[in-house]
């Protein structure tokens, strides 16, 4: 084999990998939503990652799916995230018996038959192959190994009261071996994240007309927030085992993943702030203002969906807020 033909074969292999990486996710949808189904709440369970990963990784990926849901339908239903319910068996058929979600829904006046569970799972498949490398005289000079990583994801919408899967969206997305990281390593699996976001959007489209808010939503108290996820991700044990620089890098990465597109200057400032929600924009006359930080809601951590739920809550929610001036106040929202 000549050097030219060897280079040609290598180039073809690279082209094949690029084509695989650039192919968009192919989706399969199974739709069985009853025409008369009306639900007021959606509980997002932790993503099941079928490979070894830190516990906080599944939580933050799940939270990204909650963020997608809020962007699509925050005024149409109450959304609950993976750390707001205790899930004992994420893949059990009887989702209500496998969690305490029913008790979490009760204060909002949502009955078990009026809620759905959205749960996602993902696996990572590696396709590997070997080929012999030859020099210009056709002599063996070693072997090369090519690997192609493909992520498979499924988002399932379950109506636990009837133990029925009303919607299932699945797809796959290849990892791009030549992608240039633009987030300083915040997302170790960007192709998977993008795939699960796409599947979640598709699932919400399939639920069009099914989500019925329990009451008319009040005006939003904030239009843009940044989430500081320290409490929710429970990073304490892992941060304690790192030196100061490594701990700072981890905090920055998790903050960046939680807030894609956040400008670097604000990232640096927020990395040193306590957990909660930083208000970036608020409507004129709202109780919250840009620069405020919501530290807790009814004495509990304040993820984005908890603030969004104040618009649909049956009773006002007590918010502990640090104003831009540094003063800490209590407010009733909305």
N, C-alpha and C positions, 0 to 999 in steps of 0.2 A: 504493500500500500504506500502511496506517495505521501509526502508531507502535505501537498495540496488537498488530497482526498481526506487526510486525517483532519485537517483544519475545517474542511467542509462538513465532515460528520459532526465535529464539535460544535460548529456554528448552528447546524440543524438542531442539535440537542438543546442549545441555548434558546433558539427560536421557539421550540416546542414548550420549554418551560415558561417563556414569556407569554406565549399564547394561552397556556393554562392559567397563569397568574392574572392575566387581563380579562379573562372570561367572567362575565357578571354572574351573580348567583342565580341558579335555576330553581324556581319555586314550585312546590306542589301544595295544593290547597284542598282540604277536605272540609266541606261546609255542610253543617247539619243544624243550623240555628232555627229553632221553632219560630214561626211567624208571630206568635203571640207572646214570646219571651220578652219580659221587661225587667231589667235589673238596675239597681241604683249604686252598686259598688263592685269594684274589681280588686281582688287581693293578688298581688304579685309575689309568688313564692321564690325562694332563692334558686338561681340557676344551678342545675346539676352539671358540673364539669367532670367528664369521665376520664380525668387524668389528675395527677397530683398537682395541687396548687394551694397557696395559702387560703385560709378561710375567708379573709377579707376580699379575696379576688372574686369569689362567687357573689359576694354581697354587692360590690361596686358594679359588677356587670349587670346584676339584677336592677340596681338603682338606675342604671342607664336606660333600661327598658321602662322603668317608671317615668323617667324624664320624657321619653318618647310619648308615653300615654298622656302625660300632662300637656305636652305641646299640641296633641291632637284633640283631647277631649276633657280638659280639666273642669269645664263647666257642665259636663254631661253626666258625670258620675263621681263618686268618692273613690279615690285610689289609695291603697295601702301598700307600703313597701315591705321588703323581705325581713327587716329587723323590727317591724312593728307587730308582728305576730310570731308566736312560737310554733315552728313547724317540726314535728317529731318524725315524720316520714314523708319526704317531699313527693314521692311517686306513688303513694297509696291511692287506691281507687276511691276510698271514702275520705275525701280531703278534709271534711269538717271534723271527723273523728281523729284525724292525724295532725290537728293543729288547734290552737285556741282562737281561731279567727272569729268564730260565732260570738264569743264574749267581746271581742274588739269591735265588732259591728254593732252590737246592741245599743251603746250610747248614742249612736246616730239614727236609731230607729229603723235599722235595716234588718229584715228577717232573713234567715238562712236561704230561703228560696229566692230572695231578691238580690243575690250576689253571685259573682263568678270568681273562679281562680284562674289566673294566667301563670303557667309554669313553663319554663324553658329547660332544655337539656342540649348538651353539645358533646361531640367527640372529635378527636383528632386522629386522622389516619395518615400514615407515612408510607408512601410508595417509593421503594428504593430499587435501584438497578445498577449493575456493574457492567463495564465494558473494558476490553483490553486496549491499551495504548501502544501504538506501533510507531517506530521511527521511520525515516525516509527509505530505509532498506527493508522494511517489513518485519523488523525484529521487535519482539515484545520489550517494552520499557516500563511496564507496570500496569496498574489498573486504576480506573477512576470510578467513583461512586456518585451517582446522581440521586437526589432525594426530592420528592415532590410532596408537600404537606397539604392536605385538604381538610377543611373543617366542615363538619356536618352539624346542622342545627335544627331543632324542632321547637316551635312554640305551640302550646296546647291550651285551649280555653275549655275549662271544665265547669259544668253546672253541678256542684256537689250535691245539692238537694235531691236531684234525680239521678246522680251518679252517671251523668251523660257528658261525653266529650262533644261539644257543640261545634268546635272549630279546631282544625289542626293545620298549621302551615309549616312546611319543612323545606330545606334547601341545603346547598353546599357552596362553599367558597374556597378556592385555592389560595394558599399563602403566596405572596409575591416575593421570591427570593432576592429580587433586585430593588425592592422598595427602599426609599430613603426615609428614615424616621424623621418626622417633623415635630415630635412632641417630647424630645429628650428621653425617650424610653418609657413614657408613662403607660403606654398600652403595648404589652408584649404580644398581643394577638389582635391587631387592628382589623384583619379580615373577618375574624369571628365576631368582633364587636359590631362591625358594619352589617354582617349577615343577620345577627339577632335583632338589630334595630329594624332592618328591612322586614323581617318576619313579624315583628310586633306591629309595625305600621299596617302590614297586610291583614293581620288579625283584627285590628281595630276597624279597618274598612269593612271587614266581614261582619262586624257587630253593629254596623250602621243601622240606626233605628231601634236598636235593642237597649241601648243605654238610656235610662230615664232618671234624671236627677230627683232626689227625694223632695226637693223644694226649689223654688226659684233662686238662682245664685245671686248673691250680693255683688257689688262692684269689687274688683280686685284691690287688695291693699298694697300690692307691689306688682310691677310689670316685668321686672328682671332682677334675679337674685343670683348670688354665687354661694355655693354650698361648701362649708368647711366640715369635712366628714369624720373628724378625729374620733368622736364618741361612737358613731354608727359603725365604723370599720373596726373598732377595738384594736387600734394599732399599738397600744401601750406595751404589751409584752414584746412585740418585735422591735419597737423603738428602743426598749431598755437593753436589748442585746446588741446594739450597734454603737459605734463611736459617733461623736457629734456630727461629723460630716456626712456619714452614711445615713444617719437618722434624718438629717435635713433634706438629703436627696430623696429619701422615701416619702417624706411629707410633701415635698414639692411635686413629686410624680403623682401621688394620689390626689392631690389638689388639682393638678392639671387634668387628670383623667375625669374627675368629677365635674370639671368646668371646661369642656373643650372650647378653644378659641379665646380663652381669657387672656388679656394682655399681660406681658411679662411683669410690668411694674406693679400691677395689682396683685398678681400671683405672689410676688416677693413680699408685698405688704401683708397679705392675708395669711401667708404661711406661718406667721408668728402670732396670729389671733386665736382666741378660743373657738371651740366648735359652735356651729350655728349657721345662720343664713345672713349673708351680707347683702343689704339692699342696694342694688345698682341704680334702679329706676323705680319711681312710684308715681301714681296719678296725682295731679294737683288736688290738694285738700285731703289726701288720704292720711290715715293715722301714722303710717310709716313714711319715711323720707329717705332719699338717697344718702348713703353713709351710715344709716342705722344698721345695727346688727341684732337679729333675733336670737337670743341665747337659749330660750326654751319656750315650749307651748304647753300650758297646763302642767308644768313641772317636768316635762319629758323632753328628750332631744328633739330638735326641729329640722327634720329633713324637708325638702321642697314640697312633697305631697301633703305634709301636715299643715303647712301654710296655705296651700291651695284648698284644703278641706274646710278652712274657716269660712269660705264663701257659701258652703252648703250645710254647715253645722247647725243643729237645732238650737244650740245655746251659744252665747259668746265664749270665746276661748281666751284665757289669760296668757298674755305674752310678756315675757321678761325681755326687755329691750335695752341695749346700750346705745344711747343716742350718739350722733356724730361728735357731740361735745364731750363725750366720756361719761355723762350722767346715765345711771341705770334706773329705768322706770318700769312700771307695770301698766300694760294697756289691755283693754278688752277688744278682741278682734272678732268679726270684721268691724 
